Amino acid sequence: MGPDGLPDMSRKRNREYDICLSFAAEDRRYVSAVASHLRANGIRTFYDKYEQVALWGKDLYQHLDDVYRNAANYCVLFISKFYAKRLWTNHERRSAQARAFSEHYEYILPVRFDKTPLPGLLPTVGYIELKQLSPKQLSQLITKKIGIASRPYYLPPVPDRLFARLKLNTALAQHHAFQQAEEFVDALRRMSDLEKKLVAYIFIHGCPADLPANIHISADLLRRIAGLPPASCVRELERLSSLGFTTKVSTRKHNSGDPTIKLSFHVGRVSYNGPDDATGTIDEMVHCLSEEYCTECTLKAILSGDFSVLGQATRKPEKHSGAPKLRGRTLDH
């Protein structure tokens, strides 16, 4: 419980899955469609078919107990006459009920194919009737119930809004852009907070005139935004070379009379066979954020690596109102 006596919702945000699904094999067709819709909407879903490699070789009795007791924010029980008879579903149910007993919010979300009673599940507990509900409709209800929390270092499986900004129409081009975006999110995961801030400041406030070769910014402007001497900014940025970034300081004076700091990002994975220069893709990722969020929230999203907004299905509204959106770059020329 939190200090105000209400449930401590921060515990839910730190778990591996948003939701786990417990069901009998006979009901798999329906549940599989629900899981597919949830994943498309960016909901982190524990569904056994998505976890085949992770489950391979594990002691399933112990592992599934941990999943249904500890790993998810919510658990959906797909109740049916088949569910009540299965050994594994009863194991999952008991683990989920143990969790529900220790929590102070509705962890178990029951849905019913029929009226089969389950041990430990009171008849007064609210449930969803599935007879007239499609898998897509149920997934929408689940998403509405659990909400969409911030997802650290998250790239939606279909970043269609990014593809539209980049004007990519072929599957191959989209695949390459996705890999570039994935590499950038992975790089953010390995940066310090200061490094992430400097990169974010340059992409938010820099000049796109030289894209896709680089994005650049006046050294003095970066100093004023970051609150660090230009030499310190350059030193921090140069340390990112192992993550795919290249930093250069132009000796030619900028329009403002100051040197220019140029930043570019390159994909260097051995298995990658697409365009090496990913700076333009990263620029569009950042400005897809800025179309939706104010400057402060754009920065927060980059620092957390949450790029949910790149997918139409996973975008979420800004949490506060009245904040000015970042309508364009703060150009220094």
C-alpha positions as CSV (number, residue, x, y, z in Angstrom):
1,M,0.0,0.0,0.0
2,G,1.1,3.6,-0.6
3,P,1.4,6.2,2.1
4,D,-2.1,7.4,1.3
5,G,-3.6,4.0,1.9
6,L,-4.3,3.3,-1.7
7,P,-2.7,0.5,-3.7
8,D,0.9,1.0,-4.6
9,M,0.5,1.1,-8.4
10,S,4.3,1.6,-8.9
11,R,4.7,-2.2,-8.3
12,K,2.6,-2.9,-11.3
13,R,4.7,-0.8,-13.7
14,N,7.9,-2.7,-12.9
15,R,6.7,-6.2,-13.8
16,E,7.8,-8.1,-16.9
17,Y,4.4,-8.5,-18.4
18,D,1.3,-6.3,-18.5
19,I,-0.9,-9.4,-18.5
20,C,-0.7,-13.2,-18.5
21,L,-3.3,-15.5,-20.0
22,S,-4.4,-18.8,-18.3
23,F,-6.6,-21.1,-20.5
24,A,-7.3,-24.7,-21.5
25,A,-5.9,-26.1,-24.7
26,E,-9.4,-26.6,-26.1
27,D,-10.0,-22.8,-26.0
28,R,-6.7,-21.9,-27.6
29,R,-8.1,-20.7,-30.9
30,Y,-10.1,-17.9,-29.2
31,V,-7.2,-17.0,-26.8
32,S,-4.6,-17.0,-29.5
33,A,-6.6,-14.3,-31.3
34,V,-6.9,-12.3,-28.1
35,A,-3.2,-12.5,-27.5
36,S,-2.5,-11.4,-31.1
37,H,-4.7,-8.3,-30.7
38,L,-3.1,-7.5,-27.3
39,R,0.4,-7.7,-28.7
40,A,-0.5,-5.6,-31.7
41,N,-1.7,-2.9,-29.2
42,G,1.6,-3.0,-27.4
43,I,0.4,-4.9,-24.4
44,R,3.2,-7.1,-23.0
45,T,1.5,-10.4,-23.0
46,F,2.5,-13.8,-21.5
47,Y,1.1,-16.4,-23.9
48,D,2.8,-19.7,-24.1
49,K,3.2,-19.7,-27.9
50,Y,5.2,-16.5,-27.6
51,E,7.5,-18.0,-25.0
52,Q,8.5,-21.3,-26.6
53,V,12.3,-20.5,-26.5
54,A,12.1,-19.0,-23.0
55,L,10.2,-22.1,-21.7
56,W,12.5,-24.6,-23.4
57,G,14.3,-26.7,-20.8
58,K,12.8,-24.9,-17.7
59,D,11.1,-26.6,-14.8
60,L,7.6,-25.5,-15.9
61,Y,6.0,-26.2,-12.6
62,Q,8.2,-23.6,-10.8
63,H,8.5,-21.2,-13.7
64,L,4.8,-21.0,-14.4
65,D,4.2,-20.5,-10.7
66,D,6.5,-17.5,-10.8
67,V,4.9,-16.1,-13.9
68,Y,1.3,-16.3,-12.6
69,R,2.3,-15.3,-9.1
70,N,4.9,-12.5,-9.8
71,A,5.6,-11.6,-13.4
72,A,2.5,-9.8,-14.6
73,N,0.4,-6.9,-13.6
74,Y,-2.9,-8.7,-14.3
75,C,-4.1,-12.3,-15.1
76,V,-7.0,-13.2,-17.3
77,L,-8.6,-16.6,-16.5
78,F,-10.5,-18.1,-19.5
79,I,-13.0,-20.2,-17.6
80,S,-14.6,-23.1,-19.2
81,K,-15.6,-26.8,-18.5
82,F,-12.2,-27.7,-20.0
83,Y,-10.3,-25.2,-17.8
84,A,-11.7,-26.7,-14.6
85,K,-10.4,-30.2,-15.5
86,R,-6.8,-29.4,-16.5
87,L,-4.0,-30.0,-14.1
88,W,-1.9,-27.1,-15.5
89,T,-4.7,-24.6,-15.5
90,N,-5.5,-25.4,-11.9
91,H,-1.8,-24.9,-11.1
92,E,-1.9,-21.5,-12.8
93,R,-5.1,-20.6,-11.1
94,R,-3.8,-21.4,-7.6
95,S,-0.6,-19.3,-8.3
96,A,-2.8,-16.4,-9.5
97,Q,-5.1,-16.7,-6.5
98,A,-2.1,-16.6,-4.1
99,R,-1.0,-13.3,-5.7
100,A,-4.6,-11.9,-5.6
101,F,-4.8,-12.7,-1.9
102,S,-1.7,-10.6,-1.2
103,E,-2.6,-7.7,-3.4
104,H,-5.1,-4.9,-2.9
105,Y,-6.4,-4.5,-6.5
106,E,-8.2,-6.8,-8.9
107,Y,-5.3,-8.9,-10.2
108,I,-7.5,-11.7,-11.5
109,L,-9.8,-10.7,-14.4
110,P,-12.1,-13.7,-15.1
111,V,-13.8,-14.2,-18.4
112,R,-16.2,-17.0,-19.1
113,F,-17.1,-19.4,-21.9
114,D,-19.6,-21.0,-19.6
115,K,-20.9,-21.1,-16.0
116,T,-18.4,-23.7,-14.7
117,P,-17.5,-22.9,-11.1
118,L,-13.8,-22.7,-10.0
119,P,-12.5,-23.4,-6.5
120,G,-11.6,-20.2,-4.7
121,L,-13.3,-17.9,-7.2
122,L,-16.4,-16.4,-5.5
123,P,-19.6,-16.1,-7.6
124,T,-19.8,-12.4,-6.7
125,V,-16.6,-11.6,-8.5
126,G,-17.3,-9.6,-11.7
127,Y,-16.6,-11.3,-15.0
128,I,-16.9,-10.9,-18.7
129,E,-19.2,-13.2,-20.7
130,L,-17.6,-14.4,-24.0
131,K,-20.5,-15.8,-25.9
132,Q,-21.2,-12.6,-27.8
133,L,-17.7,-11.1,-27.6
134,S,-15.1,-11.4,-30.3
135,P,-11.4,-11.7,-29.5
136,K,-10.8,-8.2,-30.7
137,Q,-13.6,-6.8,-28.5
138,L,-12.2,-8.6,-25.5
139,S,-8.7,-7.3,-26.2
140,Q,-10.1,-3.8,-26.3
141,L,-11.8,-4.3,-22.9
142,I,-8.6,-5.7,-21.4
143,T,-6.5,-2.7,-22.8
144,K,-9.1,-0.3,-21.3
145,K,-9.0,-2.0,-18.0
146,I,-5.3,-2.3,-17.5
147,G,-4.2,0.9,-19.3
148,I,-1.0,1.4,-21.1
149,A,1.9,2.2,-18.8
150,S,5.2,3.8,-19.8
151,R,7.4,1.2,-21.5
152,P,11.1,1.7,-21.0
153,Y,13.1,1.0,-24.2
154,Y,10.1,0.0,-26.1
155,L,9.7,0.0,-29.9
156,P,6.2,-1.1,-31.2
157,P,6.2,-4.2,-33.4
158,V,4.7,-2.2,-36.2
159,P,6.0,1.4,-36.2
160,D,3.7,2.4,-39.0
161,R,3.7,6.1,-38.1
162,L,7.5,6.1,-38.5
163,F,7.2,4.3,-41.9
164,A,4.8,6.9,-43.0
165,R,7.1,9.8,-42.0
166,L,9.9,8.1,-43.9
167,K,7.7,7.4,-46.9
168,L,8.6,3.7,-46.9
169,N,6.4,1.5,-49.0
170,T,8.3,-1.7,-49.4
171,A,8.7,-4.5,-46.9
172,L,12.5,-4.5,-47.2
173,A,12.8,-0.7,-46.7
174,Q,10.5,-0.9,-43.6
175,H,12.5,-3.9,-42.3
176,H,15.7,-1.9,-42.6
177,A,14.2,1.2,-40.8
178,F,12.9,-1.0,-38.0
179,Q,16.4,-2.5,-37.5
180,Q,17.8,1.0,-37.4
181,A,15.3,2.1,-34.8
182,E,15.9,-1.0,-32.8
183,E,19.6,-0.3,-32.8
184,F,19.0,3.2,-31.5
185,V,16.7,2.1,-28.7
186,D,19.4,-0.5,-27.8
187,A,22.0,2.2,-27.7
188,L,19.9,4.4,-25.4
189,R,19.7,1.5,-23.0
190,R,23.5,1.6,-22.7
191,M,23.9,5.3,-22.2
192,S,24.2,7.4,-19.1
193,D,21.4,9.9,-18.4
194,L,23.7,12.8,-19.4
195,E,24.6,11.1,-22.7
196,K,21.0,10.5,-23.5
197,K,20.1,14.1,-22.7
198,L,22.9,15.5,-25.0
199,V,21.7,13.2,-27.9
200,A,18.1,14.2,-27.3
201,Y,18.9,17.9,-27.2
202,I,20.7,17.7,-30.5
203,F,17.9,15.8,-32.3
204,I,15.2,18.1,-30.7
205,H,16.9,21.4,-31.2
206,G,19.4,20.8,-34.0
207,C,19.4,21.7,-37.7
208,P,18.3,19.0,-40.2
209,A,19.8,20.7,-43.2
210,D,22.6,18.1,-43.6
211,L,20.4,15.0,-43.1
212,P,20.8,12.2,-43.6
213,A,24.6,12.7,-43.3
214,N,24.3,14.4,-39.8
215,I,22.3,16.6,-37.6
216,H,24.2,19.6,-36.3
217,I,23.8,22.3,-33.6
218,S,25.6,25.5,-32.6
219,A,28.1,24.7,-29.8
220,D,26.9,27.7,-27.9
221,L,23.2,26.7,-28.1
222,L,24.0,23.2,-26.8
223,R,26.0,24.8,-24.0
224,R,23.0,26.9,-23.0
225,I,20.5,24.0,-23.2
226,A,22.7,21.4,-21.4
227,G,24.4,23.8,-18.9
228,L,27.8,22.4,-19.8
229,P,30.8,23.9,-21.5
230,P,31.0,22.9,-25.2
231,A,34.2,21.0,-24.6
232,S,32.5,18.9,-22.0
233,C,29.5,18.2,-24.3
234,V,31.9,17.1,-27.0
235,R,33.8,14.8,-24.7
236,E,30.6,13.1,-23.5
237,L,29.4,12.6,-27.1
238,E,32.7,11.2,-28.3
239,R,32.4,8.5,-25.7
240,L,29.4,7.1,-27.7
241,S,31.5,6.0,-30.6
242,S,31.2,2.3,-29.5
243,L,27.4,2.6,-29.7
244,G,27.4,3.8,-33.3
245,F,27.6,7.6,-32.9
246,T,30.1,9.8,-34.7
247,T,30.8,13.3,-33.3
248,K,32.6,16.0,-35.2
249,V,33.2,19.7,-34.5
250,S,33.2,21.9,-37.5
251,T,36.1,24.4,-37.7
252,R,34.0,26.6,-39.9
253,K,32.0,29.1,-37.9
254,H,28.2,28.6,-37.8
255,N,25.8,31.4,-38.8
256,S,25.8,32.5,-35.1
257,G,29.5,32.8,-35.1
258,D,30.1,29.6,-33.1
259,P,31.6,26.3,-34.0
260,T,29.1,23.5,-35.0
261,I,28.8,20.1,-33.4
262,K,27.8,17.4,-35.9
263,L,26.3,14.1,-34.8
264,S,25.5,11.0,-36.8
265,F,24.4,7.5,-36.0
266,H,25.4,4.3,-37.9
267,V,24.1,0.7,-37.6
268,G,27.0,-1.7,-37.2
269,R,25.5,-5.1,-36.4
270,V,27.1,-8.0,-38.3
271,S,23.7,-9.4,-39.3
272,Y,22.5,-6.1,-40.7
273,N,22.6,-5.7,-44.5
274,G,20.7,-2.4,-44.9
275,P,21.8,1.2,-45.2
276,D,24.5,2.0,-42.7
277,D,23.5,5.7,-42.0
278,A,20.6,5.7,-39.7
279,T,20.7,9.4,-38.7
280,G,17.6,10.3,-40.7
281,T,15.6,7.5,-39.3
282,I,16.5,8.6,-35.7
283,D,15.5,12.2,-36.5
284,E,12.1,11.1,-37.7
285,M,11.7,8.9,-34.5
286,V,12.3,12.0,-32.3
287,H,10.0,14.3,-34.3
288,C,7.3,11.7,-34.4
289,L,7.4,12.1,-30.6
290,S,7.4,15.9,-30.8
291,E,4.2,15.9,-32.9
292,E,2.4,14.3,-30.0
293,Y,4.1,15.6,-26.9
294,C,5.3,18.9,-25.5
295,T,9.0,19.5,-25.4
296,E,9.4,18.2,-21.8
297,C,7.4,15.0,-22.5
298,T,9.4,14.4,-25.7
299,L,12.6,14.6,-23.7
300,K,11.2,12.2,-21.1
301,A,10.2,9.7,-23.7
302,I,13.7,9.7,-25.2
303,L,15.3,9.4,-21.8
304,S,13.1,6.4,-21.0
305,G,13.4,4.9,-24.5
306,D,9.6,4.8,-24.8
307,F,8.7,5.0,-28.5
308,S,5.2,3.7,-28.3
309,V,4.0,6.7,-30.3
310,L,5.7,5.4,-33.4
311,G,2.9,2.9,-33.8
312,Q,-0.7,3.9,-34.5
313,A,-2.0,1.0,-32.3
314,T,0.4,1.8,-29.4
315,R,0.3,5.6,-29.3
316,K,-1.1,7.1,-26.2
317,P,-2.3,10.7,-25.4
318,E,-0.1,13.1,-23.4
319,K,-0.9,12.7,-19.7
320,H,-1.2,16.4,-19.0
321,S,-3.1,19.2,-20.8
322,G,-2.2,22.8,-21.5
323,A,1.5,22.1,-22.3
324,P,2.7,23.6,-25.5
325,K,3.7,21.1,-28.2
326,L,7.0,21.3,-29.9
327,R,5.9,22.7,-33.2
328,G,9.3,22.9,-34.8
329,R,13.0,22.9,-34.0
330,T,14.6,25.6,-32.0
331,L,16.9,26.4,-34.9
332,D,19.9,28.6,-34.2
333,H,20.3,30.0,-37.7
